[in-house]
Amino acid sequence: MADKLDMGEIASFDKAKLKKMETQENALLTKETIEQQEWSEIS
């Protein structure tokens, strides 16, 4: 079955090969922010 995990591949996985990444937080826009952007595009 293709959905079954191959535990051998998981056991031999080398975490040292992973690249270091820094997470970034993206805040959701508020209604006021959207309105300000719309007004600045019109001007």
mmCIF entry with sequence, helices, sheets and N, C-alpha, C, O atoms, coordinates in Angstrom:
data_MODEL
# 
_entry.id   MODEL 
# 
_entity.id                         1 
_entity.type                       polymer 
_entity.pdbx_number_of_molecules   1 
# 
_entity_poly.entity_id                      1 
_entity_poly.type                           'polypeptide(L)' 
_entity_poly.nstd_linkage                   no 
_entity_poly.nstd_monomer                   no 
_entity_poly.pdbx_seq_one_letter_code       MADKLDMGEIASFDKAKLKKMETQENALLTKETIEQQEWSEIS 
_entity_poly.pdbx_seq_one_letter_code_can   MADKLDMGEIASFDKAKLKKMETQENALLTKETIEQQEWSEIS 
_entity_poly.pdbx_strand_id                 A 
# 
loop_
_entity_poly_seq.entity_id 
_entity_poly_seq.num 
_entity_poly_seq.mon_id 
_entity_poly_seq.hetero 
1 1  MET n 
1 2  ALA n 
1 3  ASP n 
1 4  LYS n 
1 5  LEU n 
1 6  ASP n 
1 7  MET n 
1 8  GLY n 
1 9  GLU n 
1 10 ILE n 
1 11 ALA n 
1 12 SER n 
1 13 PHE n 
1 14 ASP n 
1 15 LYS n 
1 16 ALA n 
1 17 LYS n 
1 18 LEU n 
1 19 LYS n 
1 20 LYS n 
1 21 MET n 
1 22 GLU n 
1 23 THR n 
1 24 GLN n 
1 25 GLU n 
1 26 ASN n 
1 27 ALA n 
1 28 LEU n 
1 29 LEU n 
1 30 THR n 
1 31 LYS n 
1 32 GLU n 
1 33 THR n 
1 34 ILE n 
1 35 GLU n 
1 36 GLN n 
1 37 GLN n 
1 38 GLU n 
1 39 TRP n 
1 40 SER n 
1 41 GLU n 
1 42 ILE n 
1 43 SER n 
# 
_struct_asym.id          A 
_struct_asym.entity_id   1 
# 
loop_
_struct_conf.conf_type_id 
_struct_conf.id 
_struct_conf.pdbx_PDB_helix_id 
_struct_conf.beg_label_comp_id 
_struct_conf.beg_label_asym_id 
_struct_conf.beg_label_seq_id 
_struct_conf.pdbx_beg_PDB_ins_code 
_struct_conf.end_label_comp_id 
_struct_conf.end_label_asym_id 
_struct_conf.end_label_seq_id 
_struct_conf.pdbx_end_PDB_ins_code 
_struct_conf.beg_auth_comp_id 
_struct_conf.beg_auth_asym_id 
_struct_conf.beg_auth_seq_id 
_struct_conf.end_auth_comp_id 
_struct_conf.end_auth_asym_id 
_struct_conf.end_auth_seq_id 
_struct_conf.pdbx_PDB_helix_class 
_struct_conf.details 
_struct_conf.pdbx_PDB_helix_length 
HELX_P HELX_P1 AA1 MET A 7  ? ALA A 11 ? MET A 7  ALA A 11 1 ? 5  
HELX_P HELX_P2 AA2 LYS A 15 ? LYS A 17 ? LYS A 15 LYS A 17 5 ? 3  
HELX_P HELX_P3 AA3 LYS A 31 ? ILE A 42 ? LYS A 31 ILE A 42 1 ? 12 
# 
_struct_conf_type.id          HELX_P 
_struct_conf_type.criteria    ? 
_struct_conf_type.reference   ? 
# 
loop_
_atom_site.group_PDB 
_atom_site.id 
_atom_site.type_symbol 
_atom_site.label_atom_id 
_atom_site.label_alt_id 
_atom_site.label_comp_id 
_atom_site.label_asym_id 
_atom_site.label_entity_id 
_atom_site.label_seq_id 
_atom_site.pdbx_PDB_ins_code 
_atom_site.Cartn_x 
_atom_site.Cartn_y 
_atom_site.Cartn_z 
_atom_site.occupancy 
_atom_site.B_iso_or_equiv 
_atom_site.pdbx_formal_charge 
_atom_site.auth_seq_id 
_atom_site.auth_comp_id 
_atom_site.auth_asym_id 
_atom_site.auth_atom_id 
_atom_site.pdbx_PDB_model_num 
ATOM 1   N N  . MET A 1 1  ? 0.849   -1.191 0.000  1.00 0.00 ? 1  MET A N  1 
ATOM 2   C CA . MET A 1 1  ? 0.000   0.000  0.000  1.00 0.00 ? 1  MET A CA 1 
ATOM 3   C C  . MET A 1 1  ? 0.891   1.250  0.000  1.00 0.00 ? 1  MET A C  1 
ATOM 4   O O  . MET A 1 1  ? 1.830   1.323  0.793  1.00 0.00 ? 1  MET A O  1 
ATOM 5   N N  . ALA A 1 2  ? 0.628   2.214  -0.850 1.00 0.00 ? 2  ALA A N  1 
ATOM 6   C CA . ALA A 1 2  ? 1.452   3.406  -0.997 1.00 0.00 ? 2  ALA A CA 1 
ATOM 7   C C  . ALA A 1 2  ? 1.329   4.360  0.189  1.00 0.00 ? 2  ALA A C  1 
ATOM 8   O O  . ALA A 1 2  ? 2.229   5.166  0.422  1.00 0.00 ? 2  ALA A O  1 
ATOM 9   N N  . ASP A 1 3  ? 0.240   4.283  0.936  1.00 0.00 ? 3  ASP A N  1 
ATOM 10  C CA . ASP A 1 3  ? 0.037   5.195  2.065  1.00 0.00 ? 3  ASP A CA 1 
ATOM 11  C C  . ASP A 1 3  ? 0.797   4.764  3.310  1.00 0.00 ? 3  ASP A C  1 
ATOM 12  O O  . ASP A 1 3  ? 0.895   5.539  4.261  1.00 0.00 ? 3  ASP A O  1 
ATOM 13  N N  . LYS A 1 4  ? 1.334   3.555  3.332  1.00 0.00 ? 4  LYS A N  1 
ATOM 14  C CA . LYS A 1 4  ? 2.013   3.032  4.513  1.00 0.00 ? 4  LYS A CA 1 
ATOM 15  C C  . LYS A 1 4  ? 3.411   3.642  4.609  1.00 0.00 ? 4  LYS A C  1 
ATOM 16  O O  . LYS A 1 4  ? 4.124   3.730  3.609  1.00 0.00 ? 4  LYS A O  1 
ATOM 17  N N  . LEU A 1 5  ? 3.801   4.062  5.812  1.00 0.00 ? 5  LEU A N  1 
ATOM 18  C CA . LEU A 1 5  ? 5.108   4.674  6.020  1.00 0.00 ? 5  LEU A CA 1 
ATOM 19  C C  . LEU A 1 5  ? 6.210   3.635  5.986  1.00 0.00 ? 5  LEU A C  1 
ATOM 20  O O  . LEU A 1 5  ? 6.035   2.514  6.465  1.00 0.00 ? 5  LEU A O  1 
ATOM 21  N N  . ASP A 1 6  ? 7.343   4.010  5.420  1.00 0.00 ? 6  ASP A N  1 
ATOM 22  C CA . ASP A 1 6  ? 8.526   3.155  5.436  1.00 0.00 ? 6  ASP A CA 1 
ATOM 23  C C  . ASP A 1 6  ? 9.369   3.612  6.625  1.00 0.00 ? 6  ASP A C  1 
ATOM 24  O O  . ASP A 1 6  ? 10.053  4.632  6.552  1.00 0.00 ? 6  ASP A O  1 
ATOM 25  N N  . MET A 1 7  ? 9.318   2.857  7.713  1.00 0.00 ? 7  MET A N  1 
ATOM 26  C CA . MET A 1 7  ? 10.000  3.245  8.945  1.00 0.00 ? 7  MET A CA 1 
ATOM 27  C C  . MET A 1 7  ? 11.513  3.278  8.766  1.00 0.00 ? 7  MET A C  1 
ATOM 28  O O  . MET A 1 7  ? 12.198  3.995  9.495  1.00 0.00 ? 7  MET A O  1 
ATOM 29  N N  . GLY A 1 8  ? 12.044  2.528  7.825  1.00 0.00 ? 8  GLY A N  1 
ATOM 30  C CA . GLY A 1 8  ? 13.481  2.543  7.556  1.00 0.00 ? 8  GLY A CA 1 
ATOM 31  C C  . GLY A 1 8  ? 13.940  3.902  7.061  1.00 0.00 ? 8  GLY A C  1 
ATOM 32  O O  . GLY A 1 8  ? 15.003  4.386  7.450  1.00 0.00 ? 8  GLY A O  1 
ATOM 33  N N  . GLU A 1 9  ? 13.138  4.516  6.202  1.00 0.00 ? 9  GLU A N  1 
ATOM 34  C CA . GLU A 1 9  ? 13.478  5.854  5.702  1.00 0.00 ? 9  GLU A CA 1 
ATOM 35  C C  . GLU A 1 9  ? 13.414  6.884  6.821  1.00 0.00 ? 9  GLU A C  1 
ATOM 36  O O  . GLU A 1 9  ? 14.244  7.791  6.879  1.00 0.00 ? 9  GLU A O  1 
ATOM 37  N N  . ILE A 1 10 ? 12.453  6.752  7.693  1.00 0.00 ? 10 ILE A N  1 
ATOM 38  C CA . ILE A 1 10 ? 12.320  7.691  8.813  1.00 0.00 ? 10 ILE A CA 1 
ATOM 39  C C  . ILE A 1 10 ? 13.485  7.528  9.776  1.00 0.00 ? 10 ILE A C  1 
ATOM 40  O O  . ILE A 1 10 ? 14.041  8.524  10.239 1.00 0.00 ? 10 ILE A O  1 
ATOM 41  N N  . ALA A 1 11 ? 13.864  6.306  10.084 1.00 0.00 ? 11 ALA A N  1 
ATOM 42  C CA . ALA A 1 11 ? 14.954  6.046  11.024 1.00 0.00 ? 11 ALA A CA 1 
ATOM 43  C C  . ALA A 1 11 ? 16.292  6.541  10.479 1.00 0.00 ? 11 ALA A C  1 
ATOM 44  O O  . ALA A 1 11 ? 17.151  6.954  11.257 1.00 0.00 ? 11 ALA A O  1 
ATOM 45  N N  . SER A 1 12 ? 16.488  6.508  9.153  1.00 0.00 ? 12 SER A N  1 
ATOM 46  C CA . SER A 1 12 ? 17.770  6.917  8.577  1.00 0.00 ? 12 SER A CA 1 
ATOM 47  C C  . SER A 1 12 ? 17.783  8.391  8.147  1.00 0.00 ? 12 SER A C  1 
ATOM 48  O O  . SER A 1 12 ? 18.750  8.842  7.533  1.00 0.00 ? 12 SER A O  1 
ATOM 49  N N  . PHE A 1 13 ? 16.734  9.134  8.459  1.00 0.00 ? 13 PHE A N  1 
ATOM 50  C CA . PHE A 1 13 ? 16.660  10.539 8.073  1.00 0.00 ? 13 PHE A CA 1 
ATOM 51  C C  . PHE A 1 13 ? 17.715  11.348 8.815  1.00 0.00 ? 13 PHE A C  1 
ATOM 52  O O  . PHE A 1 13 ? 17.847  11.216 10.032 1.00 0.00 ? 13 PHE A O  1 
ATOM 53  N N  . ASP A 1 14 ? 18.468  12.184 8.104  1.00 0.00 ? 14 ASP A N  1 
ATOM 54  C CA . ASP A 1 14 ? 19.543  12.977 8.697  1.00 0.00 ? 14 ASP A CA 1 
ATOM 55  C C  . ASP A 1 14 ? 19.067  14.420 8.894  1.00 0.00 ? 14 ASP A C  1 
ATOM 56  O O  . ASP A 1 14 ? 18.970  15.186 7.935  1.00 0.00 ? 14 ASP A O  1 
ATOM 57  N N  . LYS A 1 15 ? 18.774  14.781 10.142 1.00 0.00 ? 15 LYS A N  1 
ATOM 58  C CA . LYS A 1 15 ? 18.301  16.135 10.436 1.00 0.00 ? 15 LYS A CA 1 
ATOM 59  C C  . LYS A 1 15 ? 19.375  17.191 10.179 1.00 0.00 ? 15 LYS A C  1 
ATOM 60  O O  . LYS A 1 15 ? 19.048  18.362 9.992  1.00 0.00 ? 15 LYS A O  1 
ATOM 61  N N  . ALA A 1 16 ? 20.639  16.803 10.168 1.00 0.00 ? 16 ALA A N  1 
ATOM 62  C CA . ALA A 1 16 ? 21.733  17.745 9.937  1.00 0.00 ? 16 ALA A CA 1 
ATOM 63  C C  . ALA A 1 16 ? 21.691  18.324 8.526  1.00 0.00 ? 16 ALA A C  1 
ATOM 64  O O  . ALA A 1 16 ? 22.269  19.383 8.281  1.00 0.00 ? 16 ALA A O  1 
ATOM 65  N N  . LYS A 1 17 ? 21.018  17.649 7.593  1.00 0.00 ? 17 LYS A N  1 
ATOM 66  C CA . LYS A 1 17 ? 20.929  18.141 6.217  1.00 0.00 ? 17 LYS A CA 1 
ATOM 67  C C  . LYS A 1 17 ? 19.870  19.221 6.040  1.00 0.00 ? 17 LYS A C  1 
ATOM 68  O O  . LYS A 1 17 ? 19.801  19.859 4.990  1.00 0.00 ? 17 LYS A O  1 
ATOM 69  N N  . LEU A 1 18 ? 19.041  19.429 7.067  1.00 0.00 ? 18 LEU A N  1 
ATOM 70  C CA . LEU A 1 18 ? 17.998  20.448 6.976  1.00 0.00 ? 18 LEU A CA 1 
ATOM 71  C C  . LEU A 1 18 ? 18.610  21.838 7.059  1.00 0.00 ? 18 LEU A C  1 
ATOM 72  O O  . LEU A 1 18 ? 19.585  22.048 7.780  1.00 0.00 ? 18 LEU A O  1 
ATOM 73  N N  . LYS A 1 19 ? 18.048  22.777 6.331  1.00 0.00 ? 19 LYS A N  1 
ATOM 74  C CA . LYS A 1 19 ? 18.520  24.156 6.368  1.00 0.00 ? 19 LYS A CA 1 
ATOM 75  C C  . LYS A 1 19 ? 17.870  24.882 7.547  1.00 0.00 ? 19 LYS A C  1 
ATOM 76  O O  . LYS A 1 19 ? 16.706  24.642 7.869  1.00 0.00 ? 19 LYS A O  1 
ATOM 77  N N  . LYS A 1 20 ? 18.627  25.762 8.181  1.00 0.00 ? 20 LYS A N  1 
ATOM 78  C CA . LYS A 1 20 ? 18.114  26.560 9.283  1.00 0.00 ? 20 LYS A CA 1 
ATOM 79  C C  . LYS A 1 20 ? 17.246  27.674 8.715  1.00 0.00 ? 20 LYS A C  1 
ATOM 80  O O  . LYS A 1 20 ? 17.673  28.395 7.814  1.00 0.00 ? 20 LYS A O  1 
ATOM 81  N N  . MET A 1 21 ? 16.031  27.819 9.237  1.00 0.00 ? 21 MET A N  1 
ATOM 82  C CA . MET A 1 21 ? 15.117  28.857 8.765  1.00 0.00 ? 21 MET A CA 1 
ATOM 83  C C  . MET A 1 21 ? 14.636  29.658 9.955  1.00 0.00 ? 21 MET A C  1 
ATOM 84  O O  . MET A 1 21 ? 14.492  29.132 11.059 1.00 0.00 ? 21 MET A O  1 
ATOM 85  N N  . GLU A 1 22 ? 14.393  30.916 9.725  1.00 0.00 ? 22 GLU A N  1 
ATOM 86  C CA . GLU A 1 22 ? 13.849  31.773 10.769 1.00 0.00 ? 22 GLU A CA 1 
ATOM 87  C C  . GLU A 1 22 ? 12.386  32.041 10.432 1.00 0.00 ? 22 GLU A C  1 
ATOM 88  O O  . GLU A 1 22 ? 12.056  32.445 9.317  1.00 0.00 ? 22 GLU A O  1 
ATOM 89  N N  . THR A 1 23 ? 11.525  31.811 11.403 1.00 0.00 ? 23 THR A N  1 
ATOM 90  C CA . THR A 1 23 ? 10.102  32.014 11.154 1.00 0.00 ? 23 THR A CA 1 
ATOM 91  C C  . THR A 1 23 ? 9.755   33.488 11.224 1.00 0.00 ? 23 THR A C  1 
ATOM 92  O O  . THR A 1 23 ? 10.361  34.248 11.979 1.00 0.00 ? 23 THR A O  1 
ATOM 93  N N  . GLN A 1 24 ? 8.781   33.881 10.434 1.00 0.00 ? 24 GLN A N  1 
ATOM 94  C CA . GLN A 1 24 ? 8.303   35.260 10.420 1.00 0.00 ? 24 GLN A CA 1 
ATOM 95  C C  . GLN A 1 24 ? 6.810   35.245 10.660 1.00 0.00 ? 24 GLN A C  1 
ATOM 96  O O  . GLN A 1 24 ? 6.080   34.426 10.102 1.00 0.00 ? 24 GLN A O  1 
ATOM 97  N N  . GLU A 1 25 ? 6.374   36.155 11.493 1.00 0.00 ? 25 GLU A N  1 
ATOM 98  C CA . GLU A 1 25 ? 4.962   36.237 11.813 1.00 0.00 ? 25 GLU A CA 1 
ATOM 99  C C  . GLU A 1 25 ? 4.299   37.253 10.896 1.00 0.00 ? 25 GLU A C  1 
ATOM 100 O O  . GLU A 1 25 ? 4.790   38.370 10.733 1.00 0.00 ? 25 GLU A O  1 
ATOM 101 N N  . ASN A 1 26 ? 3.193   36.864 10.307 1.00 0.00 ? 26 ASN A N  1 
ATOM 102 C CA . ASN A 1 26 ? 2.429   37.759 9.454  1.00 0.00 ? 26 ASN A CA 1 
ATOM 103 C C  . ASN A 1 26 ? 1.123   38.094 10.164 1.00 0.00 ? 26 ASN A C  1 
ATOM 104 O O  . ASN A 1 26 ? 0.270   37.230 10.366 1.00 0.00 ? 26 ASN A O  1 
ATOM 105 N N  . ALA A 1 27 ? 0.984   39.359 10.538 1.00 0.00 ? 27 ALA A N  1 
ATOM 106 C CA . ALA A 1 27 ? -0.228  39.779 11.232 1.00 0.00 ? 27 ALA A CA 1 
ATOM 107 C C  . ALA A 1 27 ? -1.364  39.961 10.222 1.00 0.00 ? 27 ALA A C  1 
ATOM 108 O O  . ALA A 1 27 ? -1.134  40.382 9.088  1.00 0.00 ? 27 ALA A O  1 
ATOM 109 N N  . LEU A 1 28 ? -2.558  39.649 10.633 1.00 0.00 ? 28 LEU A N  1 
ATOM 110 C CA . LEU A 1 28 ? -3.716  39.855 9.777  1.00 0.00 ? 28 LEU A CA 1 
ATOM 111 C C  . LEU A 1 28 ? -4.045  41.344 9.708  1.00 0.00 ? 28 LEU A C  1 
ATOM 112 O O  . LEU A 1 28 ? -3.873  42.077 10.681 1.00 0.00 ? 28 LEU A O  1 
ATOM 113 N N  . LEU A 1 29 ? -4.512  41.768 8.565  1.00 0.00 ? 29 LEU A N  1 
ATOM 114 C CA . LEU A 1 29 ? -4.872  43.170 8.389  1.00 0.00 ? 29 LEU A CA 1 
ATOM 115 C C  . LEU A 1 29 ? -6.193  43.475 9.092  1.00 0.00 ? 29 LEU A C  1 
ATOM 116 O O  . LEU A 1 29 ? -7.118  42.663 9.097  1.00 0.00 ? 29 LEU A O  1 
ATOM 117 N N  . THR A 1 30 ? -6.255  44.653 9.679  1.00 0.00 ? 30 THR A N  1 
ATOM 118 C CA . THR A 1 30 ? -7.501  45.086 10.293 1.00 0.00 ? 30 THR A CA 1 
ATOM 119 C C  . THR A 1 30 ? -8.322  45.852 9.255  1.00 0.00 ? 30 THR A C  1 
ATOM 120 O O  . THR A 1 30 ? -7.812  46.214 8.195  1.00 0.00 ? 30 THR A O  1 
ATOM 121 N N  . LYS A 1 31 ? -9.557  46.086 9.558  1.00 0.00 ? 31 LYS A N  1 
ATOM 122 C CA . LYS A 1 31 ? -10.425 46.844 8.656  1.00 0.00 ? 31 LYS A CA 1 
ATOM 123 C C  . LYS A 1 31 ? -9.856  48.245 8.416  1.00 0.00 ? 31 LYS A C  1 
ATOM 124 O O  . LYS A 1 31 ? -9.906  48.765 7.301  1.00 0.00 ? 31 LYS A O  1 
ATOM 125 N N  . GLU A 1 32 ? -9.312  48.846 9.485  1.00 0.00 ? 32 GLU A N  1 
ATOM 126 C CA . GLU A 1 32 ? -8.751  50.190 9.368  1.00 0.00 ? 32 GLU A CA 1 
ATOM 127 C C  . GLU A 1 32 ? -7.520  50.203 8.454  1.00 0.00 ? 32 GLU A C  1 
ATOM 128 O O  . GLU A 1 32 ? -7.345  51.128 7.661  1.00 0.00 ? 32 GLU A O  1 
ATOM 129 N N  . THR A 1 33 ? -6.685  49.198 8.563  1.00 0.00 ? 33 THR A N  1 
ATOM 130 C CA . THR A 1 33 ? -5.489  49.116 7.724  1.00 0.00 ? 33 THR A CA 1 
ATOM 131 C C  . THR A 1 33 ? -5.869  48.979 6.262  1.00 0.00 ? 33 THR A C  1 
ATOM 132 O O  . THR A 1 33 ? -5.268  49.620 5.400  1.00 0.00 ? 33 THR A O  1 
ATOM 133 N N  . ILE A 1 34 ? -6.850  48.162 5.979  1.00 0.00 ? 34 ILE A N  1 
ATOM 134 C CA . ILE A 1 34 ? -7.307  47.973 4.604  1.00 0.00 ? 34 ILE A CA 1 
ATOM 135 C C  . ILE A 1 34 ? -7.863  49.278 4.052  1.00 0.00 ? 34 ILE A C  1 
ATOM 136 O O  . ILE A 1 34 ? -7.571  49.645 2.914  1.00 0.00 ? 34 ILE A O  1 
ATOM 137 N N  . GLU A 1 35 ? -8.662  49.981 4.847  1.00 0.00 ? 35 GLU A N  1 
ATOM 138 C CA . GLU A 1 35 ? -9.219  51.263 4.399  1.00 0.00 ? 35 GLU A CA 1 
ATOM 139 C C  . GLU A 1 35 ? -8.114  52.278 4.137  1.00 0.00 ? 35 GLU A C  1 
ATOM 140 O O  . GLU A 1 35 ? -8.190  53.031 3.166  1.00 0.00 ? 35 GLU A O  1 
ATOM 141 N N  . GLN A 1 36 ? -7.076  52.313 4.994  1.00 0.00 ? 36 GLN A N  1 
ATOM 142 C CA . GLN A 1 36 ? -5.960  53.243 4.782  1.00 0.00 ? 36 GLN A CA 1 
ATOM 143 C C  . GLN A 1 36 ? -5.239  52.916 3.480  1.00 0.00 ? 36 GLN A C  1 
ATOM 144 O O  . GLN A 1 36 ? -4.862  53.822 2.736  1.00 0.00 ? 36 GLN A O  1 
ATOM 145 N N  . GLN A 1 37 ? -5.046  51.634 3.199  1.00 0.00 ? 37 GLN A N  1 
ATOM 146 C CA . GLN A 1 37 ? -4.371  51.244 1.966  1.00 0.00 ? 37 GLN A CA 1 
ATOM 147 C C  . GLN A 1 37 ? -5.207  51.624 0.749  1.00 0.00 ? 37 GLN A C  1 
ATOM 148 O O  . GLN A 1 37 ? -4.672  52.096 -0.255 1.00 0.00 ? 37 GLN A O  1 
ATOM 149 N N  . GLU A 1 38 ? -6.516  51.420 0.839  1.00 0.00 ? 38 GLU A N  1 
ATOM 150 C CA . GLU A 1 38 ? -7.389  51.773 -0.276 1.00 0.00 ? 38 GLU A CA 1 
ATOM 151 C C  . GLU A 1 38 ? -7.345  53.289 -0.529 1.00 0.00 ? 38 GLU A C  1 
ATOM 152 O O  . GLU A 1 38 ? -7.298  53.720 -1.681 1.00 0.00 ? 38 GLU A O  1 
ATOM 153 N N  . TRP A 1 39 ? -7.360  54.091 0.534  1.00 0.00 ? 39 TRP A N  1 
ATOM 154 C CA . TRP A 1 39 ? -7.323  55.539 0.374  1.00 0.00 ? 39 TRP A CA 1 
ATOM 155 C C  . TRP A 1 39 ? -5.978  55.996 -0.200 1.00 0.00 ? 39 TRP A C  1 
ATOM 156 O O  . TRP A 1 39 ? -5.933  56.926 -1.005 1.00 0.00 ? 39 TRP A O  1 
ATOM 157 N N  . SER A 1 40 ? -4.874  55.339 0.215  1.00 0.00 ? 40 SER A N  1 
ATOM 158 C CA . SER A 1 40 ? -3.579  55.751 -0.302 1.00 0.00 ? 40 SER A CA 1 
ATOM 159 C C  . SER A 1 40 ? -3.432  55.386 -1.781 1.00 0.00 ? 40 SER A C  1 
ATOM 160 O O  . SER A 1 40 ? -2.719  56.075 -2.511 1.00 0.00 ? 40 SER A O  1 
ATOM 161 N N  . GLU A 1 41 ? -4.088  54.324 -2.232 1.00 0.00 ? 41 GLU A N  1 
ATOM 162 C CA . GLU A 1 41 ? -4.035  53.946 -3.645 1.00 0.00 ? 41 GLU A CA 1 
ATOM 163 C C  . GLU A 1 41 ? -4.854  54.914 -4.506 1.00 0.00 ? 41 GLU A C  1 
ATOM 164 O O  . GLU A 1 41 ? -4.517  55.159 -5.665 1.00 0.00 ? 41 GLU A O  1 
ATOM 165 N N  . ILE A 1 42 ? -5.914  55.452 -3.941 1.00 0.00 ? 42 ILE A N  1 
ATOM 166 C CA . ILE A 1 42 ? -6.771  56.384 -4.674 1.00 0.00 ? 42 ILE A CA 1 
ATOM 167 C C  . ILE A 1 42 ? -6.057  57.733 -4.840 1.00 0.00 ? 42 ILE A C  1 
ATOM 168 O O  . ILE A 1 42 ? -6.165  58.363 -5.892 1.00 0.00 ? 42 ILE A O  1 
ATOM 169 N N  . SER A 1 43 ? -5.333  58.174 -3.812 1.00 0.00 ? 43 SER A N  1 
ATOM 170 C CA . SER A 1 43 ? -4.672  59.484 -3.832 1.00 0.00 ? 43 SER A CA 1 
ATOM 171 C C  . SER A 1 43 ? -3.524  59.534 -4.806 1.00 0.00 ? 43 SER A C  1 
ATOM 172 O O  . SER A 1 43 ? -2.869  60.569 -4.937 1.00 0.00 ? 43 SER A O  1 
# 
